[in-house]
Amino acid sequence: MTNDLRVKSSEFIDETVRISFKFNRKTYYGFKGDTLGSALLANNVHLVGRSFKYHRPRGIMTAGSEEPNAIVQISNGTDRTEPNVRATEVEIYEGLEASSQNCWPSVDFDIGGINNAISAFLPAGFYYKTFMWPASFWEKYEYFIRHSAGLGKSPTEKDPDVYDHRYVHCDVLVVGAGISGILAAKNAAKNNLKTLLVDEKNELGGSTIYQNREFNKIENQSSSDWLKKEIQELRNIENLEIKTRTSIAAFHGYNYLLARENLTDHLEKKDKQGKIRQRLLKIRAKKVILATGALERPLIFNNNDRPGIMLSSAVKKYADFYGVVSGKKNIFFTNNDSAYESAFCLHNKGIKVEAIIDIRESSNSKIVKAVEEAGIKIYWSSTIVDTTGYKRLNSVSVMKLSNDGLSVTGNKMNISCDCLGVAGGWTPAVHLFTQSGGKLTFDENNKVFLPDKYPSEQLSVGSCNGDFEIKEILKNLSTNLKDFLKIDKTDFENINVESEEETSKRNIWLLPSDKPIGKTKPFVDYQNDATAKDIKLALREGFRSIEHVKRYTTTGMGTDQGKLGNMHALGIIADTAGVKMGELGTTTFRPPYTPLTFGTIVGRNVGEYFDVFRRTPMNDCHINHKAEFENVGQWKRPWYYPINGETMHQAVQRESIAARESAGILDASTLGKIDIQGSDASEFLNRVYTNAWSKLGIGKCRYGLMLNEDGMVYDDGVTTRLGGNHYLMTTTTGGAANVLGKLEDYLQTEWPELDVYLTSVTDHYATASICGPNSKKILNKIIPDLDLSEENFPHMSFKEAQIGNIKCRIMRISFTGEHSYEINVQANYGKALWEKCMEAGKEFNITPYGTETMHLLRAEKGFIIVGQDTDGTMTPIDLQMDWVVSKKKYDFIGKRSLYRSDTMKEDRKQLVGLVTDDPNIVLEEGSQIVSELNQSPVNMLGHVTSSYYSPNLKKSIALAVVRGGKNMMGKKLFIPMENKTINVTITNSVFFDEENKRLNA
Amino acid sequence: MFIINCPYCGERDHQEFKAGGEAHIERPKQPTELSDDEWAEYLFMRKNIKGVQFERWNHAHGCRKWFNMVRDTSNDQIILTYKMGEKPPAQ
């Protein structure tokens, strides 16, 4: 391995463990502790990707999660592949394979690079402006736009990894384990507060741990040595849990935070197997301390995006932490002192620093003096006006800045280099603070947004709160911690700290060039290729809101969410529009802070655990009968039971005939069941149902219709009076929980004086419904001693009985129009009941039928299904169910609304029957109904709600809602379909056995 | 992401609760005596304030009790919860 880019061994890199990995199919080597970014730089690979729009060559810019350019595809072509991963965060492991994105055929030679040459024709809003007309061409454009959109490739295989969710509760959550976070966590935990410290990196200590600033001392030691001892102590503190490789994705209200804990991504394949890959932590913290640090800003100048141009702090971190030199001829470009720290660090390691270009006029700080004394050339009041080098930076052009900073003067000087460290100042990472609802204030002096109003029990400390010098950080941290945690003292309040304050500042958001801005490419958002020119164009075109400019230019809309350039975008807008940055505000910071995998978000809720479902006690029986299931609410209900490869239609026709000619059996266990008791139970039912209940005899059943207060049908079902003060209500399968909630609402809030108690007993009973002319014989076989005569057990009545030792409740009620019985037993006897019915019914060829046949049979009878034939806009009058609405009752839920002018209109949609002129055509549910063809605009009268082929009537039948349909009996209407028009006639909605003779047959 | 203090159960995660609209709107005792406009006022008109609002909530996946809440809708701060039937606090 060519190792001239490695400097003196770093304590964070284990040079005894050599690791091989592949990048763009070529094998490279790195050491344990390297990220993909540091390992590539050590191999002198700067070019790692192509930009989104112009396909410009791009290199590694940063050393952290804010990286906009070096985003790669991991394990391409495998089931573990992941797109858009930041190379600066990937810890290398044996066998790691990564590849560049958004380039073809390769990152070295990318056809899309042509976009760079024609970039003058691809301004902001290019797509909006170009693909507008002719409108009919959109489908053709779309193909190409889709093709060029997106960066990495999504996996196409099932994710082989396991993900997990965990709830975490703590007194104090500390986010970020830099010096502020470590001291905060330590002092919280030592004061008996259960503390959790998280950091996205694999090492604690933030930037303090590796960067020894020359003139920073704590207790007369270097700040890193001092911090290392603090970290040692942390390990022995009770109450403190530390999670590394854990990044906070979201900070919601009430101190609810989501974090992703990365468990196996840094392990080689054999060690990943059988382990949880990532875990989503759902954290509830009483108090949150944000110590998220600050991100270095770049400077915005012409061609500021070439491989080899990096943040100054990244150059320093690669050298100090990873022992990797990013270039052999280094230049720094800065508006503050921090670039001098980086330059001095390289110089001390024996790496050549060609020059420092500083836009300030001077600086008197010690570090600047030290750099000067080391003989490094400093160009004051100067700026870079251009750079050269296509796939790697090879020179910069420097000119003098004018006093106002708006133009350049003098001669242009070229300096050759292969690495440029850019230092534009520091942006406090306030992302999580604002996500939580915090309000920012703009600090004009330092040109930063800082936390202002906290929305919850939280505190921002350290550089994310605008403290940049170590002395200031520790002093403010101690004061604020004592106040926030209500503790008397901190263990670092009296230590001796030396650090230097920055003496001079100069901030220019967009640096001038000798060329007009139209001929320059000063990138603001590297990933999305948005330049200062695009932002100015957006302003010229009239955009003013920062949110609009963002969307029009796509600034800050990449996977990095513009962590580097958003401040410059705001600054350029403010300068150009002549407003103050504090008034302009920021765009909204939205979760997640860094991208999350879908696996982490869904955790264990995959496959059959994706959604909750419920099965009835007879489920095994249905599987034995080879049932196809359908979802009804959360329930898995048998849909139909195909035999010998029958289609659904064939099975349903057979089941329907069997139920009417001999016997059918249905699992009705899913119907909602509410046990109602109390001395006011009858009065309660009077108020919630449209019909009267006071005179219902004990042991009798009655159908009830429940409305919303707006008069619209809400639910229906049969309720049985079990005793004087005791009823059993049934509800629709899907509506059970909501009905219970609604009834509780009225009981608790409007009628607390009523003595009524509600209990959901849906799960307590299993129900088999047997119907058909032979159902009576079957029940007689099962319970021979029960008198089934019309006198003893008529339609709409109830008996308690015993099947052997099993108690059962039997209701003689019917949803099919046939003579039928609903037999309820305690749920755990459900299977036995079903088998008993099947056995007794064998000689009558008892046929299990599913929901589809049930729907067909009830449609033959014109019985409604709430939610299918109603949609929340149907009154009982619309349904032609006036018979169930009491005229005598003074009040019931929804009664008053039935007399509103709107609900009394004659031309409301009303439920009617429809038959097709051709009895073999089955209408499609949802079809629109019209009375006139060739009308424009078409007057739509209504639509089909239920439609079946009735085997018992040997013709097609349908229910429909039609405007004024009540008075249109026999009228011929039309149903226009895509290729034909179907002629239909309005009829009565009861198609079969209108006299209800079969109920008592 | 609220933590809601159910007056019967204490502090619980918001996932256990259902919101039920504006509080202290009493169902008219004699609906048939009302004009269409008066009934519509009860039926449809809700304030939907940006700021401090009185609301009804149900501990649906807990004790199933309905209760009242005073919440600032502009910043989601829950100021108070109290039982049904109790008088709303002075503004």
Interface residues (C-beta under 8 A of the other chain):
Chain A: H252 G253 Y254 Y256 R284 G437 P455 E709 D710 G741 E744 D745 Q748 T749 E750 P752 Y890 D891 K895 R896 S897 Y899 R900 S901
Chain B: M1 F2 I3 D13 K18 G20 E26 R27 P28 Q30 P31 T32 L34 D36 W39 A40 L43 R56 N58 A60 R64 K65 W66 N75 D76 M84 G85
